[in-house]
């Protein structure tokens, strides 16, 4: 079992989670246009074996492309917005505005990486950090995990 979380955009954050709820990998990818994105989707969906769930954060034409690709594979998909997962994961004082929420998301995503024993070759970008946290949120929604790990809960 594997969940893919996507922070939508032409610059997208991607995060894959295993059946134990831990992060397997994450990265940021830049697509110069929708044609390149559309061509890249099959490889992204195949990047980690046994993909079983997908969550996308965001909307618009890019979301429609992801929906089509995921539904074609007959996988469950959730579409959400940053405000939804941030409400469950970040304190109100940590999400009063976008830049503040992104900073706290980076800090918490780094905790997820440490908890999952994932190391990165380059610094974590905010798109990947938000994909990590959106994925963690979606794991609860899909019932993959029941609660956030103690190390990651709000203090």
C-alpha positions as CSV (number, residue, x, y, z in Angstrom):
1,X,0.0,0.0,0.0
2,X,1.3,3.5,-0.9
3,X,-0.2,7.0,-0.7
4,X,0.9,9.8,-3.0
5,X,0.3,13.4,-1.9
6,X,0.6,16.2,-4.5
7,X,0.8,19.9,-3.8
8,X,-0.6,21.0,-7.1
9,X,1.0,23.5,-9.5
10,X,3.4,23.7,-12.3
11,X,5.9,23.6,-9.5
12,X,4.6,20.7,-7.5
13,X,5.4,19.0,-4.2
14,X,5.2,15.2,-4.2
15,X,5.3,12.9,-1.2
16,X,4.9,9.1,-1.0
17,X,3.9,7.2,2.2
18,X,4.1,3.5,2.9
19,X,1.6,1.2,4.6
20,X,3.1,1.9,8.0
21,X,2.2,5.6,7.6
22,X,5.8,6.7,7.3
23,X,7.1,8.9,4.6
24,X,9.0,7.0,1.9
25,X,10.3,10.0,-0.2
26,X,9.4,13.5,-1.2
27,X,10.5,16.0,-3.7
28,X,9.6,19.1,-5.7
29,X,9.3,19.0,-9.5
30,X,8.8,21.8,-12.0
31,X,6.7,21.3,-15.1
32,X,7.3,24.0,-17.7
33,X,3.8,23.5,-19.1
34,X,0.7,21.3,-18.8
35,X,1.8,19.0,-21.7
36,X,5.0,18.1,-19.9
37,X,3.0,17.6,-16.7
38,X,0.5,15.3,-18.5
39,X,3.4,13.2,-20.0
40,X,5.1,13.0,-16.6
41,X,2.1,11.8,-14.6
42,X,2.3,8.0,-15.5
43,X,6.0,7.9,-14.3
44,X,5.1,9.8,-11.1
45,X,2.2,7.4,-10.4
46,X,4.5,4.5,-11.0
47,X,7.5,5.9,-9.1
48,X,6.7,4.0,-5.9
49,X,5.2,0.5,-6.3
50,X,1.8,-0.5,-5.1
51,X,0.2,3.0,-5.2
52,X,-3.2,2.7,-3.6
53,X,-4.3,6.2,-2.7
54,X,-3.8,9.7,-3.9
55,X,-4.5,13.1,-2.4
56,X,-4.2,16.4,-4.2
57,X,-4.1,19.8,-2.7
58,X,-5.3,22.6,-4.9
59,X,-7.7,23.1,-7.8
60,X,-8.1,24.3,-11.3
61,X,-7.0,22.8,-14.6
62,X,-4.0,21.1,-13.1
63,X,-6.3,19.3,-10.6
64,X,-8.4,18.1,-13.5
65,X,-5.4,16.5,-15.1
66,X,-4.5,14.7,-11.9
67,X,-8.1,13.5,-11.4
68,X,-8.2,12.1,-14.9
69,X,-4.9,10.2,-14.5
70,X,-5.8,8.8,-11.1
71,X,-9.4,7.8,-12.0
72,X,-8.1,6.1,-15.1
73,X,-6.1,3.8,-12.7
74,X,-9.2,3.3,-10.6
75,X,-7.5,4.6,-7.4
76,X,-9.2,6.4,-4.6
77,X,-8.5,10.2,-4.6
78,X,-9.2,13.1,-2.3
79,X,-9.0,16.7,-3.3
80,X,-8.5,19.2,-0.6
81,X,-7.2,22.7,0.1
82,X,-4.3,23.8,2.4
83,X,-6.7,25.3,4.9
84,X,-8.3,21.9,5.5
85,X,-5.2,20.0,6.4
86,X,-3.6,23.0,8.2
87,X,-6.5,23.2,10.5
88,X,-5.9,19.6,11.7
89,X,-2.1,19.8,11.8
90,X,-1.1,23.4,12.7
91,X,-2.2,25.5,15.6
92,X,-4.2,28.6,14.6
93,X,-1.3,30.8,15.7
94,X,0.9,28.9,13.2
95,X,-1.4,29.5,10.3
96,X,-2.5,33.1,10.6
97,X,-1.1,33.9,7.1
98,X,0.3,32.0,4.2
99,X,4.1,32.7,4.8
100,X,3.7,31.8,8.5
101,X,1.9,28.6,7.7
102,X,4.5,27.6,5.1
103,X,7.3,28.2,7.7
104,X,5.6,26.1,10.3
105,X,4.8,23.4,7.6
106,X,8.6,23.2,6.8
107,X,9.5,22.7,10.5
108,X,6.8,20.0,11.0
109,X,7.7,18.3,7.7
110,X,11.3,18.0,8.8
111,X,10.0,16.2,11.9
112,X,8.1,13.8,9.6
113,X,11.3,13.2,7.7
114,X,13.2,12.4,10.9
115,X,10.4,10.2,12.2
116,X,10.4,8.3,8.9
117,X,14.2,8.1,8.7
118,X,14.2,9.9,5.3
119,X,17.2,12.0,4.3
120,X,17.2,14.5,1.5
121,X,20.0,15.4,-0.9
122,X,18.9,19.0,-1.1
123,X,17.0,21.4,1.2
124,X,13.2,20.7,1.7
125,X,11.2,23.1,-0.4
126,X,7.8,24.4,0.8
127,X,5.9,22.6,-1.9
128,X,7.3,19.3,-0.8
129,X,6.8,20.1,2.9
130,X,3.1,20.9,2.2
131,X,2.8,17.6,0.2
132,X,4.2,15.8,3.2
133,X,1.8,17.3,5.7
134,X,-1.2,17.0,3.3
135,X,-0.2,13.3,2.9
136,X,-0.1,12.7,6.6
137,X,-3.5,14.4,6.9
138,X,-4.9,12.2,4.1
139,X,-3.6,9.0,5.7
140,X,-6.0,9.7,8.6
141,X,-8.9,10.5,6.2
142,X,-8.3,7.2,4.3
143,X,-7.9,5.3,7.6
144,X,-4.3,4.3,6.9
145,X,-3.3,5.7,10.3
146,X,-5.7,6.3,13.2
147,X,-3.8,9.2,14.9
148,X,-0.8,11.3,14.2
149,X,2.3,9.8,15.7
150,X,3.1,11.2,19.2
151,X,6.3,12.9,17.8
152,X,4.2,14.9,15.4
153,X,1.2,15.9,17.4
154,X,0.5,19.4,18.4
155,X,2.4,20.1,21.7
